[in-house]
Amino acid sequence: MCVRDTGIGIPTNMLPEVFKPFFRVSEYNTGTGLGLSITRDIVERHGGEINVDSVEGEGTTFTVKLPLAAPFTGES
């Protein structure tokens, strides 16, 4: 799954930091800096991965990859 925006983008030097707890891209950001860290933790606990790609002035794309679950057979 990909989530893409056409916002201001994230500076290249900040991309390695975006999943770290309490990291915020801007001093004007009113968030806690925990959202992407928590998201990464949830995705990884389900055996997946999350990646970010961004171009300043063009936007940002987050890609989430999760493994397929085995089909439910109704048996335990």
PDB file of N, CA, C and O in Angstrom:
ATOM      1  N   MET A   1       0.847  -1.143   0.000  1.00  0.00           N
ATOM      2  CA  MET A   1       0.000   0.000   0.000  1.00  0.00           C
ATOM      3  C   MET A   1       0.906   1.222   0.000  1.00  0.00           C
ATOM      4  O   MET A   1       1.928   1.247   0.686  1.00  0.00           O
ATOM      5  N   CYS A   2       0.529   2.225  -0.767  1.00  0.00           N
ATOM      6  CA  CYS A   2       1.265   3.487  -0.801  1.00  0.00           C
ATOM      7  C   CYS A   2       0.349   4.630  -0.402  1.00  0.00           C
ATOM      8  O   CYS A   2      -0.818   4.686  -0.790  1.00  0.00           O
ATOM      9  N   VAL A   3       0.905   5.534   0.378  1.00  0.00           N
ATOM     10  CA  VAL A   3       0.209   6.767   0.738  1.00  0.00           C
ATOM     11  C   VAL A   3       1.097   7.900   0.244  1.00  0.00           C
ATOM     12  O   VAL A   3       2.267   7.991   0.617  1.00  0.00           O
ATOM     13  N   ARG A   4       0.536   8.758  -0.593  1.00  0.00           N
ATOM     14  CA  ARG A   4       1.325   9.798  -1.244  1.00  0.00           C
ATOM     15  C   ARG A   4       0.658  11.152  -1.053  1.00  0.00           C
ATOM     16  O   ARG A   4      -0.567  11.263  -1.081  1.00  0.00           O
ATOM     17  N   ASP A   5       1.482  12.187  -0.859  1.00  0.00           N
ATOM     18  CA  ASP A   5       0.944  13.537  -0.834  1.00  0.00           C
ATOM     19  C   ASP A   5       1.736  14.411  -1.808  1.00  0.00           C
ATOM     20  O   ASP A   5       2.769  13.998  -2.335  1.00  0.00           O
ATOM     21  N   THR A   6       1.247  15.592  -2.029  1.00  0.00           N
ATOM     22  CA  THR A   6       1.922  16.530  -2.930  1.00  0.00           C
ATOM     23  C   THR A   6       2.340  17.771  -2.153  1.00  0.00           C
ATOM     24  O   THR A   6       2.308  18.888  -2.670  1.00  0.00           O
ATOM     25  N   GLY A   7       2.732  17.555  -0.900  1.00  0.00           N
ATOM     26  CA  GLY A   7       3.124  18.653  -0.028  1.00  0.00           C
ATOM     27  C   GLY A   7       4.535  19.148  -0.286  1.00  0.00           C
ATOM     28  O   GLY A   7       5.060  19.028  -1.393  1.00  0.00           O
ATOM     29  N   ILE A   8       5.135  19.702   0.744  1.00  0.00           N
ATOM     30  CA  ILE A   8       6.450  20.331   0.609  1.00  0.00           C
ATOM     31  C   ILE A   8       7.591  19.329   0.597  1.00  0.00           C
ATOM     32  O   ILE A   8       8.720  19.691   0.265  1.00  0.00           O
ATOM     33  N   GLY A   9       7.326  18.085   0.950  1.00  0.00           N
ATOM     34  CA  GLY A   9       8.365  17.065   0.977  1.00  0.00           C
ATOM     35  C   GLY A   9       9.205  17.138   2.237  1.00  0.00           C
ATOM     36  O   GLY A   9       9.056  18.051   3.050  1.00  0.00           O
ATOM     37  N   ILE A  10      10.084  16.169   2.386  1.00  0.00           N
ATOM     38  CA  ILE A  10      10.973  16.083   3.538  1.00  0.00           C
ATOM     39  C   ILE A  10      12.396  16.229   3.023  1.00  0.00           C
ATOM     40  O   ILE A  10      12.773  15.548   2.069  1.00  0.00           O
ATOM     41  N   PRO A  11      13.193  17.096   3.628  1.00  0.00           N
ATOM     42  CA  PRO A  11      14.576  17.245   3.180  1.00  0.00           C
ATOM     43  C   PRO A  11      15.329  15.917   3.243  1.00  0.00           C
ATOM     44  O   PRO A  11      15.158  15.142   4.184  1.00  0.00           O
ATOM     45  N   THR A  12      16.152  15.664   2.247  1.00  0.00           N
ATOM     46  CA  THR A  12      16.888  14.405   2.126  1.00  0.00           C
ATOM     47  C   THR A  12      17.674  14.069   3.385  1.00  0.00           C
ATOM     48  O   THR A  12      17.712  12.908   3.794  1.00  0.00           O
ATOM     49  N   ASN A  13      18.295  15.055   4.001  1.00  0.00           N
ATOM     50  CA  ASN A  13      19.105  14.780   5.193  1.00  0.00           C
ATOM     51  C   ASN A  13      18.254  14.365   6.393  1.00  0.00           C
ATOM     52  O   ASN A  13      18.788  13.829   7.364  1.00  0.00           O
ATOM     53  N   MET A  14      16.947  14.602   6.345  1.00  0.00           N
ATOM     54  CA  MET A  14      16.068  14.235   7.459  1.00  0.00           C
ATOM     55  C   MET A  14      15.392  12.875   7.260  1.00  0.00           C
ATOM     56  O   MET A  14      14.836  12.325   8.210  1.00  0.00           O
ATOM     57  N   LEU A  15      15.430  12.335   6.061  1.00  0.00           N
ATOM     58  CA  LEU A  15      14.735  11.072   5.784  1.00  0.00           C
ATOM     59  C   LEU A  15      15.164   9.932   6.707  1.00  0.00           C
ATOM     60  O   LEU A  15      14.304   9.169   7.146  1.00  0.00           O
ATOM     61  N   PRO A  16      16.455   9.778   7.021  1.00  0.00           N
ATOM     62  CA  PRO A  16      16.831   8.674   7.919  1.00  0.00           C
ATOM     63  C   PRO A  16      16.280   8.822   9.339  1.00  0.00           C
ATOM     64  O   PRO A  16      16.295   7.860  10.107  1.00  0.00           O
ATOM     65  N   GLU A  17      15.804   9.991   9.691  1.00  0.00           N
ATOM     66  CA  GLU A  17      15.343  10.267  11.047  1.00  0.00           C
ATOM     67  C   GLU A  17      13.842  10.115  11.246  1.00  0.00           C
ATOM     68  O   GLU A  17      13.391  10.021  12.387  1.00  0.00           O
ATOM     69  N   VAL A  18      13.052  10.087  10.172  1.00  0.00           N
ATOM     70  CA  VAL A  18      11.596  10.243  10.306  1.00  0.00           C
ATOM     71  C   VAL A  18      10.910   9.167  11.148  1.00  0.00           C
ATOM     72  O   VAL A  18       9.830   9.418  11.683  1.00  0.00           O
ATOM     73  N   PHE A  19      11.495   7.987  11.283  1.00  0.00           N
ATOM     74  CA  PHE A  19      10.858   6.926  12.063  1.00  0.00           C
ATOM     75  C   PHE A  19      11.357   6.888  13.514  1.00  0.00           C
ATOM     76  O   PHE A  19      10.925   6.038  14.292  1.00  0.00           O
ATOM     77  N   LYS A  20      12.255   7.796  13.877  1.00  0.00           N
ATOM     78  CA  LYS A  20      12.772   7.828  15.245  1.00  0.00           C
ATOM     79  C   LYS A  20      11.749   8.497  16.166  1.00  0.00           C
ATOM     80  O   LYS A  20      11.123   9.485  15.783  1.00  0.00           O
ATOM     81  N   PRO A  21      11.578   7.953  17.394  1.00  0.00           N
ATOM     82  CA  PRO A  21      10.629   8.551  18.334  1.00  0.00           C
ATOM     83  C   PRO A  21      10.961  10.016  18.616  1.00  0.00           C
ATOM     84  O   PRO A  21      12.126  10.382  18.773  1.00  0.00           O
ATOM     85  N   PHE A  22       9.944  10.828  18.674  1.00  0.00           N
ATOM     86  CA  PHE A  22       9.990  12.252  19.008  1.00  0.00           C
ATOM     87  C   PHE A  22      10.620  13.139  17.922  1.00  0.00           C
ATOM     88  O   PHE A  22      10.833  14.332  18.139  1.00  0.00           O
ATOM     89  N   PHE A  23      10.915  12.548  16.754  1.00  0.00           N
ATOM     90  CA  PHE A  23      11.470  13.360  15.670  1.00  0.00           C
ATOM     91  C   PHE A  23      10.346  14.100  14.967  1.00  0.00           C
ATOM     92  O   PHE A  23       9.312  13.516  14.642  1.00  0.00           O
ATOM     93  N   ARG A  24      10.554  15.381  14.736  1.00  0.00           N
ATOM     94  CA  ARG A  24       9.593  16.198  13.996  1.00  0.00           C
ATOM     95  C   ARG A  24      10.349  16.945  12.911  1.00  0.00           C
ATOM     96  O   ARG A  24      11.453  17.433  13.149  1.00  0.00           O
ATOM     97  N   VAL A  25       9.770  17.039  11.731  1.00  0.00           N
ATOM     98  CA  VAL A  25      10.430  17.676  10.597  1.00  0.00           C
ATOM     99  C   VAL A  25      10.539  19.176  10.794  1.00  0.00           C
ATOM    100  O   VAL A  25      11.514  19.784  10.351  1.00  0.00           O
ATOM    101  N   SER A  26       9.574  19.780  11.442  1.00  0.00           N
ATOM    102  CA  SER A  26       9.530  21.231  11.564  1.00  0.00           C
ATOM    103  C   SER A  26       9.283  21.641  13.002  1.00  0.00           C
ATOM    104  O   SER A  26       8.557  20.965  13.731  1.00  0.00           O
ATOM    105  N   GLU A  27       9.885  22.748  13.411  1.00  0.00           N
ATOM    106  CA  GLU A  27       9.622  23.265  14.757  1.00  0.00           C
ATOM    107  C   GLU A  27       8.196  23.777  14.886  1.00  0.00           C
ATOM    108  O   GLU A  27       7.717  24.008  15.996  1.00  0.00           O
ATOM    109  N   TYR A  28       7.510  23.956  13.752  1.00  0.00           N
ATOM    110  CA  TYR A  28       6.125  24.422  13.765  1.00  0.00           C
ATOM    111  C   TYR A  28       5.127  23.265  13.827  1.00  0.00           C
ATOM    112  O   TYR A  28       3.923  23.493  13.944  1.00  0.00           O
ATOM    113  N   ASN A  29       5.614  22.044  13.751  1.00  0.00           N
ATOM    114  CA  ASN A  29       4.767  20.866  13.819  1.00  0.00           C
ATOM    115  C   ASN A  29       4.245  20.730  15.241  1.00  0.00           C
ATOM    116  O   ASN A  29       5.028  20.773  16.190  1.00  0.00           O
ATOM    117  N   THR A  30       2.948  20.568  15.404  1.00  0.00           N
ATOM    118  CA  THR A  30       2.366  20.485  16.738  1.00  0.00           C
ATOM    119  C   THR A  30       2.239  19.052  17.242  1.00  0.00           C
ATOM    120  O   THR A  30       1.737  18.839  18.346  1.00  0.00           O
ATOM    121  N   GLY A  31       2.675  18.073  16.471  1.00  0.00           N
ATOM    122  CA  GLY A  31       2.577  16.682  16.892  1.00  0.00           C
ATOM    123  C   GLY A  31       3.638  16.322  17.911  1.00  0.00           C
ATOM    124  O   GLY A  31       4.505  17.131  18.241  1.00  0.00           O
ATOM    125  N   THR A  32       3.557  15.095  18.404  1.00  0.00           N
ATOM    126  CA  THR A  32       4.505  14.617  19.413  1.00  0.00           C
ATOM    127  C   THR A  32       5.745  14.000  18.792  1.00  0.00           C
ATOM    128  O   THR A  32       6.751  13.815  19.477  1.00  0.00           O
ATOM    129  N   GLY A  33       5.689  13.679  17.507  1.00  0.00           N
ATOM    130  CA  GLY A  33       6.819  13.009  16.882  1.00  0.00           C
ATOM    131  C   GLY A  33       6.808  11.508  17.120  1.00  0.00           C
ATOM    132  O   GLY A  33       7.833  10.846  16.956  1.00  0.00           O
ATOM    133  N   LEU A  34       5.660  10.966  17.504  1.00  0.00           N
ATOM    134  CA  LEU A  34       5.565   9.525  17.779  1.00  0.00           C
ATOM    135  C   LEU A  34       4.812   8.750  16.701  1.00  0.00           C
ATOM    136  O   LEU A  34       4.929   7.526  16.639  1.00  0.00           O
ATOM    137  N   GLY A  35       4.056   9.418  15.865  1.00  0.00           N
ATOM    138  CA  GLY A  35       3.190   8.727  14.912  1.00  0.00           C
ATOM    139  C   GLY A  35       3.907   7.760  13.996  1.00  0.00           C
ATOM    140  O   GLY A  35       3.495   6.606  13.880  1.00  0.00           O
ATOM    141  N   LEU A  36       4.967   8.197  13.345  1.00  0.00           N
ATOM    142  CA  LEU A  36       5.665   7.310  12.409  1.00  0.00           C
ATOM    143  C   LEU A  36       6.443   6.222  13.135  1.00  0.00           C
ATOM    144  O   LEU A  36       6.591   5.116  12.615  1.00  0.00           O
ATOM    145  N   SER A  37       6.940   6.521  14.326  1.00  0.00           N
ATOM    146  CA  SER A  37       7.636   5.511  15.113  1.00  0.00           C
ATOM    147  C   SER A  37       6.672   4.391  15.515  1.00  0.00           C
ATOM    148  O   SER A  37       7.004   3.211  15.403  1.00  0.00           O
ATOM    149  N   ILE A  38       5.492   4.762  15.978  1.00  0.00           N
ATOM    150  CA  ILE A  38       4.479   3.773  16.357  1.00  0.00           C
ATOM    151  C   ILE A  38       4.011   2.995  15.130  1.00  0.00           C
ATOM    152  O   ILE A  38       3.835   1.778  15.196  1.00  0.00           O
ATOM    153  N   THR A  39       3.812   3.683  14.025  1.00  0.00           N
ATOM    154  CA  THR A  39       3.384   3.014  12.790  1.00  0.00           C
ATOM    155  C   THR A  39       4.408   1.974  12.364  1.00  0.00           C
ATOM    156  O   THR A  39       4.045   0.846  12.031  1.00  0.00           O
ATOM    157  N   ARG A  40       5.691   2.347  12.371  1.00  0.00           N
ATOM    158  CA  ARG A  40       6.735   1.398  11.988  1.00  0.00           C
ATOM    159  C   ARG A  40       6.716   0.184  12.903  1.00  0.00           C
ATOM    160  O   ARG A  40       6.849  -0.945  12.432  1.00  0.00           O
ATOM    161  N   ASP A  41       6.553   0.401  14.215  1.00  0.00           N
ATOM    162  CA  ASP A  41       6.524  -0.703  15.167  1.00  0.00           C
ATOM    163  C   ASP A  41       5.368  -1.658  14.870  1.00  0.00           C
ATOM    164  O   ASP A  41       5.553  -2.875  14.884  1.00  0.00           O
ATOM    165  N   ILE A  42       4.185  -1.121  14.602  1.00  0.00           N
ATOM    166  CA  ILE A  42       3.025  -1.960  14.293  1.00  0.00           C
ATOM    167  C   ILE A  42       3.262  -2.761  13.017  1.00  0.00           C
ATOM    168  O   ILE A  42       3.006  -3.965  12.981  1.00  0.00           O
ATOM    169  N   VAL A  43       3.746  -2.101  11.975  1.00  0.00           N
ATOM    170  CA  VAL A  43       3.992  -2.774  10.695  1.00  0.00           C
ATOM    171  C   VAL A  43       5.022  -3.885  10.872  1.00  0.00           C
ATOM    172  O   VAL A  43       4.823  -4.991  10.368  1.00  0.00           O
ATOM    173  N   GLU A  44       6.119  -3.613  11.579  1.00  0.00           N
ATOM    174  CA  GLU A  44       7.159  -4.626  11.765  1.00  0.00           C
ATOM    175  C   GLU A  44       6.687  -5.784  12.629  1.00  0.00           C
ATOM    176  O   GLU A  44       7.098  -6.922  12.403  1.00  0.00           O
ATOM    177  N   ARG A  45       5.836  -5.524  13.610  1.00  0.00           N
ATOM    178  CA  ARG A  45       5.299  -6.607  14.449  1.00  0.00           C
ATOM    179  C   ARG A  45       4.401  -7.553  13.647  1.00  0.00           C
ATOM    180  O   ARG A  45       4.172  -8.694  14.047  1.00  0.00           O
ATOM    181  N   HIS A  46       3.905  -7.071  12.527  1.00  0.00           N
ATOM    182  CA  HIS A  46       3.107  -7.917  11.639  1.00  0.00           C
ATOM    183  C   HIS A  46       3.942  -8.501  10.507  1.00  0.00           C
ATOM    184  O   HIS A  46       3.392  -9.017   9.534  1.00  0.00           O
ATOM    185  N   GLY A  47       5.259  -8.425  10.624  1.00  0.00           N
ATOM    186  CA  GLY A  47       6.148  -9.024   9.634  1.00  0.00           C
ATOM    187  C   GLY A  47       6.335  -8.183   8.381  1.00  0.00           C
ATOM    188  O   GLY A  47       6.788  -8.695   7.357  1.00  0.00           O
ATOM    189  N   GLY A  48       5.994  -6.908   8.446  1.00  0.00           N
ATOM    190  CA  GLY A  48       6.086  -6.056   7.266  1.00  0.00           C
ATOM    191  C   GLY A  48       7.191  -5.034   7.359  1.00  0.00           C
ATOM    192  O   GLY A  48       8.044  -5.086   8.245  1.00  0.00           O
ATOM    193  N   GLU A  49       7.157  -4.111   6.432  1.00  0.00           N
ATOM    194  CA  GLU A  49       8.125  -3.023   6.422  1.00  0.00           C
ATOM    195  C   GLU A  49       7.457  -1.759   5.894  1.00  0.00           C
ATOM    196  O   GLU A  49       6.482  -1.814   5.146  1.00  0.00           O
ATOM    197  N   ILE A  50       8.009  -0.624   6.303  1.00  0.00           N
ATOM    198  CA  ILE A  50       7.520   0.670   5.840  1.00  0.00           C
ATOM    199  C   ILE A  50       8.718   1.472   5.354  1.00  0.00           C
ATOM    200  O   ILE A  50       9.769   1.486   5.996  1.00  0.00           O
ATOM    201  N   ASN A  51       8.556   2.129   4.232  1.00  0.00           N
ATOM    202  CA  ASN A  51       9.625   2.944   3.645  1.00  0.00           C
ATOM    203  C   ASN A  51       9.074   4.305   3.267  1.00  0.00           C
ATOM    204  O   ASN A  51       7.874   4.469   3.049  1.00  0.00           O
ATOM    205  N   VAL A  52       9.969   5.274   3.193  1.00  0.00           N
ATOM    206  CA  VAL A  52       9.582   6.627   2.817  1.00  0.00           C
ATOM    207  C   VAL A  52      10.459   7.099   1.665  1.00  0.00           C
ATOM    208  O   VAL A  52      11.659   6.827   1.618  1.00  0.00           O
ATOM    209  N   ASP A  53       9.836   7.803   0.751  1.00  0.00           N
ATOM    210  CA  ASP A  53      10.538   8.439  -0.360  1.00  0.00           C
ATOM    211  C   ASP A  53       9.964   9.843  -0.471  1.00  0.00           C
ATOM    212  O   ASP A  53       8.747  10.027  -0.464  1.00  0.00           O
ATOM    213  N   SER A  54      10.847  10.833  -0.574  1.00  0.00           N
ATOM    214  CA  SER A  54      10.363  12.198  -0.605  1.00  0.00           C
ATOM    215  C   SER A  54      11.254  13.068  -1.480  1.00  0.00           C
ATOM    216  O   SER A  54      12.468  12.879  -1.551  1.00  0.00           O
ATOM    217  N   VAL A  55      10.618  14.022  -2.142  1.00  0.00           N
ATOM    218  CA  VAL A  55      11.332  15.006  -2.954  1.00  0.00           C
ATOM    219  C   VAL A  55      10.838  16.376  -2.495  1.00  0.00           C
ATOM    220  O   VAL A  55       9.644  16.670  -2.551  1.00  0.00           O
ATOM    221  N   GLU A  56      11.768  17.203  -2.043  1.00  0.00           N
ATOM    222  CA  GLU A  56      11.382  18.542  -1.592  1.00  0.00           C
ATOM    223  C   GLU A  56      10.654  19.282  -2.703  1.00  0.00           C
ATOM    224  O   GLU A  56      11.087  19.291  -3.855  1.00  0.00           O
ATOM    225  N   GLY A  57       9.547  19.899  -2.336  1.00  0.00           N
ATOM    226  CA  GLY A  57       8.751  20.656  -3.284  1.00  0.00           C
ATOM    227  C   GLY A  57       7.799  19.817  -4.116  1.00  0.00           C
ATOM    228  O   GLY A  57       6.999  20.363  -4.875  1.00  0.00           O
ATOM    229  N   GLU A  58       7.871  18.485  -3.987  1.00  0.00           N
ATOM    230  CA  GLU A  58       7.007  17.607  -4.789  1.00  0.00           C
ATOM    231  C   GLU A  58       6.123  16.701  -3.958  1.00  0.00           C
ATOM    232  O   GLU A  58       5.033  16.337  -4.401  1.00  0.00           O
ATOM    233  N   GLY A  59       6.559  16.328  -2.769  1.00  0.00           N
ATOM    234  CA  GLY A  59       5.738  15.475  -1.928  1.00  0.00           C
ATOM    235  C   GLY A  59       6.465  14.280  -1.375  1.00  0.00           C
ATOM    236  O   GLY A  59       7.664  14.103  -1.587  1.00  0.00           O
ATOM    237  N   THR A  60       5.710  13.451  -0.653  1.00  0.00           N
ATOM    238  CA  THR A  60       6.253  12.302   0.061  1.00  0.00           C
ATOM    239  C   THR A  60       5.380  11.080  -0.183  1.00  0.00           C
ATOM    240  O   THR A  60       4.159  11.183  -0.294  1.00  0.00           O
ATOM    241  N   THR A  61       6.030   9.920  -0.264  1.00  0.00           N
ATOM    242  CA  THR A  61       5.321   8.649  -0.412  1.00  0.00           C
ATOM    243  C   THR A  61       5.789   7.694   0.679  1.00  0.00           C
ATOM    244  O   THR A  61       6.988   7.474   0.851  1.00  0.00           O
ATOM    245  N   PHE A  62       4.839   7.132   1.409  1.00  0.00           N
ATOM    246  CA  PHE A  62       5.123   6.065   2.362  1.00  0.00           C
ATOM    247  C   PHE A  62       4.596   4.774   1.752  1.00  0.00           C
ATOM    248  O   PHE A  62       3.454   4.715   1.297  1.00  0.00           O
ATOM    249  N   THR A  63       5.432   3.742   1.745  1.00  0.00           N
ATOM    250  CA  THR A  63       5.059   2.435   1.201  1.00  0.00           C
ATOM    251  C   THR A  63       5.075   1.415   2.334  1.00  0.00           C
ATOM    252  O   THR A  63       6.086   1.247   3.017  1.00  0.00           O
ATOM    253  N   VAL A  64       3.953   0.739   2.525  1.00  0.00           N
ATOM    254  CA  VAL A  64       3.826  -0.293   3.549  1.00  0.00           C
ATOM    255  C   VAL A  64       3.666  -1.634   2.846  1.00  0.00           C
ATOM    256  O   VAL A  64       2.801  -1.806   1.988  1.00  0.00           O
ATOM    257  N   LYS A  65       4.516  -2.579   3.228  1.00  0.00           N
ATOM    258  CA  LYS A  65       4.430  -3.943   2.690  1.00  0.00           C
ATOM    259  C   LYS A  65       4.160  -4.888   3.848  1.00  0.00           C
ATOM    260  O   LYS A  65       4.899  -4.909   4.833  1.00  0.00           O
ATOM    261  N   LEU A  66       3.089  -5.674   3.720  1.00  0.00           N
ATOM    262  CA  LEU A  66       2.724  -6.660   4.733  1.00  0.00           C
ATOM    263  C   LEU A  66       2.628  -8.029   4.084  1.00  0.00           C
ATOM    264  O   LEU A  66       2.202  -8.144   2.935  1.00  0.00           O
ATOM    265  N   PRO A  67       3.024  -9.075   4.814  1.00  0.00           N
ATOM    266  CA  PRO A  67       2.915 -10.421   4.242  1.00  0.00           C
ATOM    267  C   PRO A  67       1.458 -10.852   4.133  1.00  0.00           C
ATOM    268  O   PRO A  67       0.612 -10.427   4.920  1.00  0.00           O
ATOM    269  N   LEU A  68       1.180 -11.689   3.163  1.00  0.00           N
ATOM    270  CA  LEU A  68      -0.152 -12.255   3.026  1.00  0.00           C
ATOM    271  C   LEU A  68      -0.380 -13.285   4.121  1.00  0.00           C
ATOM    272  O   LEU A  68       0.521 -14.056   4.452  1.00  0.00           O
ATOM    273  N   ALA A  69      -1.553 -13.296   4.668  1.00  0.00           N
ATOM    274  CA  ALA A  69      -1.904 -14.292   5.679  1.00  0.00           C
ATOM    275  C   ALA A  69      -2.317 -15.585   4.977  1.00  0.00           C
ATOM    276  O   ALA A  69      -2.794 -15.562   3.843  1.00  0.00           O
ATOM    277  N   ALA A  70      -2.130 -16.692   5.655  1.00  0.00           N
ATOM    278  CA  ALA A  70      -2.598 -17.959   5.124  1.00  0.00           C
ATOM    279  C   ALA A  70      -4.125 -17.925   5.062  1.00  0.00           C
ATOM    280  O   ALA A  70      -4.756 -17.338   5.941  1.00  0.00           O
ATOM    281  N   PRO A  71      -4.729 -18.535   4.055  1.00  0.00           N
ATOM    282  CA  PRO A  71      -6.184 -18.535   3.962  1.00  0.00           C
ATOM    283  C   PRO A  71      -6.822 -19.191   5.183  1.00  0.00           C
ATOM    284  O   PRO A  71      -6.318 -20.192   5.691  1.00  0.00           O
ATOM    285  N   PHE A  72      -7.919 -18.629   5.644  1.00  0.00           N
ATOM    286  CA  PHE A  72      -8.645 -19.184   6.784  1.00  0.00           C
ATOM    287  C   PHE A  72      -9.375 -20.442   6.354  1.00  0.00           C
ATOM    288  O   PHE A  72     -10.125 -20.423   5.378  1.00  0.00           O
ATOM    289  N   THR A  73      -9.163 -21.540   7.075  1.00  0.00           N
ATOM    290  CA  THR A  73      -9.804 -22.804   6.721  1.00  0.00           C
ATOM    291  C   THR A  73     -10.936 -23.164   7.669  1.00  0.00           C
ATOM    292  O   THR A  73     -11.684 -24.106   7.406  1.00  0.00           O
ATOM    293  N   GLY A  74     -11.073 -22.423   8.776  1.00  0.00           N
ATOM    294  CA  GLY A  74     -12.101 -22.726   9.754  1.00  0.00           C
ATOM    295  C   GLY A  74     -11.698 -23.817  10.722  1.00  0.00           C
ATOM    296  O   GLY A  74     -12.454 -24.149  11.635  1.00  0.00           O
ATOM    297  N   GLU A  75     -10.508 -24.380  10.530  1.00  0.00           N
ATOM    298  CA  GLU A  75     -10.001 -25.433  11.430  1.00  0.00           C
ATOM    299  C   GLU A  75      -9.002 -24.801  12.391  1.00  0.00           C
ATOM    300  O   GLU A  75      -8.327 -23.825  12.063  1.00  0.00           O
ATOM    301  N   SER A  76      -8.924 -25.390  13.601  1.00  0.00           N
ATOM    302  CA  SER A  76      -7.953 -24.863  14.564  1.00  0.00           C
ATOM    303  C   SER A  76      -6.712 -25.706  14.635  1.00  0.00           C
ATOM    304  O   SER A  76      -5.798 -25.396  15.399  1.00  0.00           O
TER     305      SER A  76
END
